Amino acid sequence: MPTVAVLNTAGQQVGEIELNEKIFGAPIRPDLMHIVVLQYLAARRRGTHKTKTRAEVSGGGRKPWRQKGTGRARQGSIRAPQWRGGGVVHGPVPRSYAFKVPKKVRRAALYSALSSKVQEGKIVVVEGLEFERPKTKDMVGVLRNLNVEKALIIDGEKKQPVYLSARNIPNVKYMEAAGLNVYELLRHDHLVLTKDAVQKVEEVFA
């Protein structure tokens, strides 16, 4: 089982914790992480793009000139696609980009992302995060003591003072363990977990 030091908010070691081998010691699968990140980003797309077809643009209710005898090419409407201001052929229409990925694949990708943080030595476990009142300066100090900058902070449950203290810090995100996902893990250099978060992650995802 992977063993990681437990630090306090001053950056001092106060103990050690054994991490679940299944979650934090899994094989690294870049292919699975890639497809899960693609799914995450695809689901976030709004898909509201739209162009008008020749049936939807205004005008063009009559034939611009007679069929024969003018010497010009025959035309049926000034809103045909070849005309300026005409409709668009095969243009984008509103749609959902979301697609499904099997649950086992999503779970394996999450294990892979967590395990990669352990292997790279970019996982930090803290005893706990508690602020009496929201103060960004206090959170900056904690991160400096832990020697991390671009960090994803995971807590067992979302604490409003901690969330408010972290939300304005560039490249730092605070979230509860239940919302942990591969995209956020890969987007941040370091993973900071509270002891409660480790327990919650092992309960929810094991």
NORZIGI-V712444 format. One record per residue. N is the residue number from 1. PHI is phi in whole degrees, 0 to 359 (999 if undefined). Layout:
BEGIN
n: [N & N]
phi: [PHI & PHI]
END
This chain:
BEGIN
n: [1 & 2 & 3 & 4 & 5 & 6 & 7 & 8 & 9 & 10 & 11 & 12 & 13 & 14 & 15 & 16 & 17 & 18 & 19 & 20 & 21 & 22 & 23 & 24 & 25 & 26 & 27 & 28 & 29 & 30 & 31 & 32 & 33 & 34 & 35 & 36 & 37 & 38 & 39 & 40 & 41 & 42 & 43 & 44 & 45 & 46 & 47 & 48 & 49 & 50 & 51 & 52 & 53 & 54 & 55 & 56 & 57 & 58 & 59 & 60 & 61 & 62 & 63 & 64 & 65 & 66 & 67 & 68 & 69 & 70 & 71 & 72 & 73 & 74 & 75 & 76 & 77 & 78 & 79 & 80 & 81 & 82 & 83 & 84 & 85 & 86 & 87 & 88 & 89 & 90 & 91 & 92 & 93 & 94 & 95 & 96 & 97 & 98 & 99 & 100 & 101 & 102 & 103 & 104 & 105 & 106 & 107 & 108 & 109 & 110 & 111 & 112 & 113 & 114 & 115 & 116 & 117 & 118 & 119 & 120 & 121 & 122 & 123 & 124 & 125 & 126 & 127 & 128 & 129 & 130 & 131 & 132 & 133 & 134 & 135 & 136 & 137 & 138 & 139 & 140 & 141 & 142 & 143 & 144 & 145 & 146 & 147 & 148 & 149 & 150 & 151 & 152 & 153 & 154 & 155 & 156 & 157 & 158 & 159 & 160 & 161 & 162 & 163 & 164 & 165 & 166 & 167 & 168 & 169 & 170 & 171 & 172 & 173 & 174 & 175 & 176 & 177 & 178 & 179 & 180 & 181 & 182 & 183 & 184 & 185 & 186 & 187 & 188 & 189 & 190 & 191 & 192 & 193 & 194 & 195 & 196 & 197 & 198 & 199 & 200 & 201 & 202 & 203 & 204 & 205 & 206]
phi: [999 & 295 & 244 & 233 & 291 & 258 & 249 & 265 & 290 & 270 & 87 & 264 & 286 & 240 & 165 & 224 & 222 & 268 & 263 & 297 & 299 & 296 & 268 & 257 & 229 & 279 & 297 & 276 & 238 & 302 & 295 & 289 & 298 & 298 & 290 & 289 & 295 & 301 & 297 & 298 & 289 & 295 & 292 & 278 & 292 & 284 & 65 & 263 & 295 & 201 & 237 & 268 & 275 & 295 & 281 & 253 & 286 & 278 & 90 & 76 & 279 & 228 & 289 & 296 & 207 & 295 & 295 & 233 & 95 & 265 & 86 & 264 & 294 & 292 & 224 & 252 & 199 & 281 & 252 & 292 & 302 & 281 & 268 & 294 & 86 & 279 & 288 & 258 & 271 & 55 & 284 & 291 & 231 & 303 & 200 & 265 & 267 & 296 & 218 & 265 & 235 & 305 & 302 & 295 & 291 & 299 & 293 & 295 & 293 & 294 & 302 & 297 & 294 & 294 & 295 & 295 & 295 & 295 & 297 & 276 & 70 & 247 & 242 & 235 & 252 & 250 & 298 & 177 & 235 & 222 & 237 & 292 & 215 & 295 & 205 & 301 & 301 & 294 & 294 & 300 & 296 & 297 & 296 & 294 & 295 & 277 & 63 & 230 & 238 & 280 & 228 & 256 & 258 & 246 & 241 & 300 & 224 & 290 & 254 & 301 & 299 & 290 & 300 & 293 & 286 & 260 & 292 & 265 & 272 & 300 & 64 & 233 & 226 & 245 & 207 & 274 & 299 & 295 & 264 & 301 & 215 & 296 & 302 & 292 & 298 & 282 & 284 & 250 & 289 & 246 & 245 & 252 & 243 & 279 & 299 & 298 & 293 & 300 & 298 & 293 & 299 & 292 & 290 & 283 & 256 & 278]
END
